[in-house]
């Protein structure tokens, strides 16, 4: 069932460990070249647009989900954790929207409004699916409803994952204190938590990105090489996202003044740029995984796969430009 929704199997391709050896320098060079050829900078701008449109419905869905399965007091601690890497203007937008939504009556998780919010927020995931296909040089073969269903399932899975991750990070100190009081641990345990919480956040980010890399593309360039072969791109994307986010926060806080330039829209501009950096990091990681997969399968297999992709795209364009031939070629 999942293969029907998320992609089609390719059993003919040998797994990576049975194929060619990898030259990391060649992979990095080809990754940089593909980032330019696939216009990842433009794709990241498209993703930022869809992320922004889907952001507030996604927040509504998260608040309803948290109110159903968890507690409502997770907003302030979550914003506090984000303060280390997100610009203040972004934090203010998140805080205001989450507070307004939490003070309203969402009606629980099983309402038409929340279902509509889930549907609207899944548009960002559908955009990610399209971007992943571009990164892997794939032509979408799934029907519209399967792509939308994949987007909905991924959105729902990531929403639950985000809430579980937030609960783990936020409730971690309280859980550790309770355990420490029972087994007579000293303050060293709390100090260890302070040191381990950011590696934990990075690990959770990597797992979330792995879910996208595994299930978003239409096809098993991701699935056939297994989870551990998707790890390099996920680590790169998470690392780039953290570094870029912290660097952007430092710039906005100390040097940039978007309010003077854009007025009341300054916070929105900062949020769009922040989402743009996130989308670009996801695409760069996907390009690395794609080139790593090509290198593992060897140049011959890569050329065959690329030629099949070009043929499929040419056939689809030809069919679109000559729709009447489908009926004239059909048997009478």
C-alpha positions as CSV (number, residue, x, y, z in Angstrom):
1,X,0.0,0.0,0.0
2,X,2.8,2.4,0.9
3,X,4.6,1.7,-2.3
4,X,1.5,2.6,-4.2
5,X,1.2,5.9,-2.5
6,X,4.8,6.9,-2.1
7,X,6.5,5.5,-5.2
8,X,7.2,2.5,-7.4
9,X,9.8,-0.2,-6.8
10,X,12.9,-0.6,-9.0
11,X,14.1,-4.1,-8.2
12,X,16.4,-4.1,-11.3
13,X,18.9,-1.7,-9.7
14,X,21.7,-3.2,-7.6
15,X,22.0,-1.9,-4.1
16,X,24.7,0.7,-3.5
17,X,27.1,-1.6,-1.6
18,X,27.3,-3.9,-4.6
19,X,28.2,-1.1,-7.0
20,X,31.0,1.3,-7.8
21,X,33.3,2.9,-5.2
22,X,32.6,6.5,-4.3
23,X,34.9,9.4,-4.8
24,X,33.7,12.0,-2.4
25,X,35.5,14.8,-4.1
26,X,33.8,13.9,-7.4
27,X,30.4,13.6,-5.6
28,X,30.8,17.1,-4.0
29,X,31.8,18.6,-7.4
30,X,28.8,17.0,-9.1
31,X,26.5,18.1,-6.3
32,X,27.6,21.7,-6.7
33,X,27.0,21.4,-10.4
34,X,23.6,19.9,-10.0
35,X,22.6,22.6,-7.5
36,X,23.2,25.1,-10.3
37,X,21.6,23.0,-13.1
38,X,18.5,22.1,-11.1
39,X,18.1,25.8,-10.1
40,X,17.9,25.0,-6.4
41,X,18.0,28.7,-5.6
42,X,14.8,29.2,-7.5
43,X,13.2,26.0,-6.2
44,X,14.0,27.2,-2.6
45,X,12.2,30.4,-3.3
46,X,9.2,28.5,-4.5
47,X,9.3,26.3,-1.3
48,X,9.5,29.4,0.9
49,X,6.4,30.7,-0.8
50,X,4.5,27.5,-0.1
51,X,5.9,27.2,3.4
52,X,4.6,30.6,4.2
53,X,1.1,29.8,2.8
54,X,1.0,26.6,4.8
55,X,2.6,27.9,8.0
56,X,-0.5,29.3,9.8
57,X,-2.8,26.3,8.9
58,X,0.0,24.1,10.1
59,X,0.2,26.0,13.4
60,X,-3.6,25.6,13.8
61,X,-3.3,21.9,13.2
62,X,-0.3,21.5,15.7
63,X,-2.2,23.4,18.4
64,X,-5.3,21.2,18.0
65,X,-3.1,18.1,17.9
66,X,-1.2,19.2,21.0
67,X,-4.4,20.0,22.9
68,X,-5.8,16.5,22.1
69,X,-2.8,14.4,23.0
70,X,-0.6,16.6,25.1
71,X,-0.8,19.7,27.2
72,X,-1.4,23.2,26.1
73,X,1.6,24.7,27.9
74,X,4.2,23.7,25.3
75,X,4.1,26.9,23.4
76,X,6.3,29.1,25.6
77,X,9.0,26.5,26.1
78,X,9.1,25.7,22.4
79,X,9.6,29.4,21.6
80,X,12.3,29.6,24.2
81,X,14.2,26.7,22.6
82,X,13.8,28.3,19.1
83,X,15.3,31.6,20.4
84,X,18.8,30.2,20.0
85,X,18.6,29.9,16.3
86,X,15.5,31.9,15.0
87,X,15.5,35.7,14.4
88,X,13.5,37.6,16.9
89,X,11.0,38.8,14.3
90,X,10.2,35.2,13.4
91,X,9.8,34.3,17.1
92,X,7.4,37.1,17.5
93,X,5.2,35.9,14.6
94,X,5.2,32.4,15.9
95,X,4.4,33.5,19.5
96,X,1.6,35.8,18.4
97,X,0.0,33.3,16.1
98,X,0.3,30.3,18.5
99,X,-1.1,32.4,21.4
100,X,-4.1,33.6,19.4
101,X,-4.8,30.0,18.1
102,X,-4.4,28.5,21.6
103,X,-6.8,31.0,23.1
104,X,-9.4,30.3,20.5
105,X,-11.6,27.3,20.3
106,X,-10.1,24.9,17.8
107,X,-12.8,22.3,18.7
108,X,-10.4,19.4,18.9
109,X,-8.6,17.4,16.2
110,X,-11.7,15.9,14.5
111,X,-13.3,19.1,13.1
112,X,-13.8,20.4,9.6
113,X,-11.7,23.5,10.4
114,X,-8.7,21.4,11.6
115,X,-9.1,19.0,8.7
116,X,-9.0,22.0,6.3
117,X,-5.9,23.2,8.1
118,X,-4.2,19.8,7.5
119,X,-5.2,19.9,3.9
120,X,-3.9,23.5,3.4
121,X,-0.6,22.8,5.3
122,X,0.0,19.7,3.1
123,X,0.5,22.0,0.1
124,X,4.0,22.7,1.4
125,X,4.7,19.0,1.5
126,X,3.4,18.6,-2.1
127,X,5.8,21.3,-3.1
128,X,8.6,19.4,-1.3
129,X,7.6,16.3,-3.3
130,X,8.0,18.2,-6.5
131,X,11.3,19.6,-5.4
132,X,12.6,16.2,-4.4
133,X,11.7,14.8,-7.8
134,X,13.6,17.7,-9.4
135,X,16.6,17.0,-7.2
136,X,16.6,13.3,-8.2
137,X,15.9,14.0,-11.9
138,X,12.6,12.1,-11.7
139,X,9.4,12.5,-13.6
140,X,6.3,12.3,-11.4
141,X,4.3,9.2,-12.4
142,X,1.8,9.1,-9.6
143,X,-1.7,10.3,-10.1
144,X,-2.8,13.6,-8.5
145,X,-4.6,11.9,-5.6
146,X,-1.7,9.7,-4.7
147,X,0.6,12.8,-4.6
148,X,-1.8,14.6,-2.4
149,X,-2.3,11.6,-0.2
150,X,1.4,11.2,0.2
151,X,1.6,14.9,1.1
152,X,-1.2,14.5,3.7
153,X,0.4,11.4,5.3
154,X,3.8,13.0,5.4
155,X,2.4,16.2,6.9
156,X,0.5,14.3,9.5
157,X,3.5,12.1,10.4
158,X,5.8,15.1,10.7
159,X,3.3,17.0,12.8
160,X,3.2,14.1,15.3
161,X,7.0,13.8,15.1
162,X,7.4,17.5,15.8
163,X,5.1,17.3,18.9
164,X,6.8,14.2,20.2
165,X,10.2,15.8,19.7
166,X,9.0,19.0,21.4
167,X,7.7,17.0,24.3
168,X,10.9,15.1,24.7
169,X,13.1,18.3,24.6
170,X,10.8,20.3,26.9
171,X,9.9,17.6,29.4
172,X,13.4,16.2,29.4
173,X,14.7,18.2,32.4
174,X,11.6,17.4,34.5
175,X,11.9,13.7,33.6
176,X,15.6,13.7,34.5
177,X,14.9,15.4,37.8
178,X,12.3,12.8,38.7
179,X,14.6,10.0,37.8
180,X,17.6,11.7,39.7
181,X,15.5,12.0,42.9
182,X,14.7,8.3,42.8
183,X,18.1,7.0,42.1
184,X,20.0,9.6,44.1
185,X,21.8,11.2,41.2
186,X,23.5,14.6,41.8
187,X,23.4,17.7,39.6
188,X,25.8,16.1,37.2
189,X,22.8,14.5,35.4
190,X,21.2,17.9,34.8
191,X,24.5,19.3,33.6
192,X,24.7,16.4,31.1
193,X,21.3,17.2,29.9
194,X,22.3,20.8,29.3
195,X,25.2,19.6,27.2
196,X,23.2,16.9,25.3
197,X,20.0,18.9,24.5
198,X,21.4,20.5,21.3
199,X,22.8,17.3,19.9
200,X,19.4,15.8,20.6
201,X,17.7,18.6,18.7
202,X,20.1,18.0,15.8
203,X,19.3,14.3,15.9
204,X,15.6,14.9,15.8
205,X,16.0,17.2,12.9
206,X,18.0,14.6,11.0
207,X,15.3,12.0,11.6
208,X,12.5,14.4,10.3
209,X,14.5,15.2,7.2
210,X,15.2,11.4,6.7
211,X,11.4,10.9,6.6
212,X,11.1,13.4,3.8
213,X,14.0,12.0,1.8
214,X,12.7,8.5,2.1
215,X,9.1,9.0,1.2
216,X,8.7,12.2,-0.8
217,X,10.4,11.4,-4.1
218,X,8.4,9.3,-6.7
219,X,10.6,6.5,-6.5
220,X,13.2,4.5,-5.0
221,X,16.3,6.5,-5.7
222,X,15.7,7.1,-2.0
223,X,14.0,3.8,-0.9
224,X,16.3,1.4,-2.7
225,X,19.5,2.6,-1.1
226,X,18.2,2.3,2.5
227,X,18.0,4.7,5.4
228,X,21.7,4.8,6.1
229,X,22.6,5.9,2.6
230,X,20.2,8.8,3.0
231,X,22.1,9.9,6.2
232,X,24.8,12.1,4.4
233,X,22.2,14.4,2.8
234,X,20.1,14.6,6.0
235,X,23.2,15.4,8.1
236,X,24.2,18.1,5.6
237,X,20.8,19.6,5.4
238,X,20.4,19.7,9.2
239,X,23.9,21.2,9.7
240,X,23.4,23.8,7.0
241,X,20.0,24.7,8.4
242,X,21.4,25.2,11.9
243,X,24.4,27.2,10.8
244,X,22.5,29.3,8.3
245,X,19.7,29.9,10.8
246,X,22.1,31.0,13.6
247,X,24.1,33.1,11.2
248,X,21.0,34.8,9.8
249,X,19.7,35.4,13.4
250,X,23.0,37.0,14.3
251,X,22.9,39.2,11.2
252,X,19.3,40.3,11.7
253,X,19.9,41.0,15.4
254,X,23.1,43.0,15.1
255,X,23.3,44.4,11.6
256,X,20.1,44.1,9.5
257,X,17.1,46.4,10.2
258,X,14.3,45.2,8.0
259,X,11.7,47.2,9.8
260,X,13.3,50.5,8.6
261,X,13.3,49.2,5.0
262,X,10.0,47.3,4.8
263,X,8.1,48.9,7.7
264,X,5.4,46.7,9.2
265,X,6.3,44.0,6.7
266,X,9.8,43.6,8.1
267,X,8.9,40.6,10.2
268,X,7.2,38.9,7.3
269,X,10.3,39.5,5.1
270,X,12.6,38.0,7.8
271,X,10.3,35.0,8.1
272,X,10.3,34.4,4.3
273,X,14.1,34.6,4.2
274,X,14.3,32.2,7.1
275,X,12.0,29.7,5.3
276,X,14.0,30.2,2.1
277,X,17.2,29.1,3.9
278,X,15.4,26.0,5.2
279,X,14.1,25.1,1.8
280,X,17.6,25.5,0.3
281,X,19.2,23.3,3.0
282,X,16.7,20.6,2.2
283,X,17.4,20.8,-1.5
284,X,21.2,20.7,-1.1
285,X,21.0,17.6,1.1
286,X,18.7,15.9,-1.5
287,X,21.2,16.8,-4.3
288,X,24.0,15.2,-2.3
289,X,22.0,12.0,-1.8
290,X,21.1,12.0,-5.5
291,X,24.8,12.3,-6.6
292,X,25.9,9.8,-4.0
293,X,23.3,7.3,-5.4
294,X,24.6,8.0,-8.9
295,X,28.2,7.4,-7.9
296,X,27.3,4.2,-6.1
297,X,25.5,2.8,-9.1
298,X,28.3,3.6,-11.5
299,X,28.4,5.8,-14.6
300,X,26.7,3.2,-16.9
301,X,23.6,2.7,-14.7
302,X,23.5,6.5,-14.2
303,X,23.5,7.2,-17.9
304,X,20.7,4.6,-18.5
305,X,18.6,6.0,-15.8
306,X,19.1,9.6,-17.0
307,X,18.3,8.6,-20.6
308,X,15.1,6.9,-19.4
309,X,14.1,10.1,-17.5
310,X,14.8,12.2,-20.6
311,X,12.7,9.8,-22.7
312,X,9.8,9.9,-20.3
313,X,9.8,13.7,-20.1
314,X,9.9,13.9,-23.9
315,X,7.0,11.4,-24.3
316,X,5.0,13.4,-21.8
317,X,5.6,16.6,-23.6
318,X,4.8,15.0,-26.9
319,X,1.5,13.6,-25.6
320,X,0.6,16.9,-24.2
321,X,1.2,18.7,-27.5
322,X,-0.6,16.0,-29.6
323,X,-3.6,14.9,-27.4
324,X,-5.6,13.9,-30.5
325,X,-3.2,11.1,-31.4
326,X,-4.1,9.1,-28.4
327,X,-7.6,8.7,-29.7
328,X,-6.6,8.2,-33.3
329,X,-4.1,5.4,-32.3
330,X,-6.6,3.6,-30.2
331,X,-8.1,0.4,-31.7
332,X,-11.6,0.8,-33.1
